[in-house]
Amino acid sequence: MVVTELERITADPAGAAGRVWRRLGRDEWQTLPEALDNPDGERLYQVQLREARRRQAQREAAHREAQ
């Protein structure tokens, strides 16, 4: 289930296209496509793993550049 608040929609410059949607059971506000495509279970694990690897690669690249 995806929910929002009228106040969030009117306050966000992007309106309903902004990060004003929340999938119940999750803590973060998202865009509607993100909230509707919010993965669960194994798919969620794979998405989080890819994101963690991407962040690690960015940190390593920044470290190499700093040296």
N, C-alpha and C positions, 0 to 999 in steps of 0.2 A: 504494500500500500504506500502511495506517495502522497504527501500532504504539503501545504504551504499556508502562509498567512497573508491576508490582503495587505497588511501594513508592510510586509517585506517586499511584496511586488511593487507597491507604489513608491517605496523608499529606494529601491535599487534602480540605478540609471538605465539598466538593460531591461527593466520590467520583468515580465514572466520568463524572459530568456536568460535572466541572470541566475546567480547561485541562491535561489529562493525556495528550492524544493528539497524535501527531506524524505528519505525512505525510512519508514518506521523500523526501529531496531538499529539504526545507524546514528552516529553523533554529528556528522558534518552536513552542512547545507551544500547542495549541488545544483547544477543546471538540470533541466528536465531530462535531456538525453542521458546524462550521467546517472541520474536517480533511477531511470527506467532500466538501464543496462547494468545496474549494480550487481556484480557477480557474487555468488555464494559458494561455499564449500571449496572444492578443488580449484574451481575457476578463480575464486577470490585469492586463494593461496598463490596461484600462478601469476596473477596480476601484481600482487604485493611482492613476490620474488623478483619479477622483472624490474619493478620500480626500485627495489633495494639494490639490485645489481647496477642499474643505471646511475643511481646516486653514488655508489661506491666507485664506479668508473670516473665520474665527474670529480670526486675527491682526489683520486689518484692522479688524474690529469692536472688538476690544480696544484697538487704537491710537486709533480715533476716540473711544471712550469715555474713554480716558485724557486726551485733549485737552479 
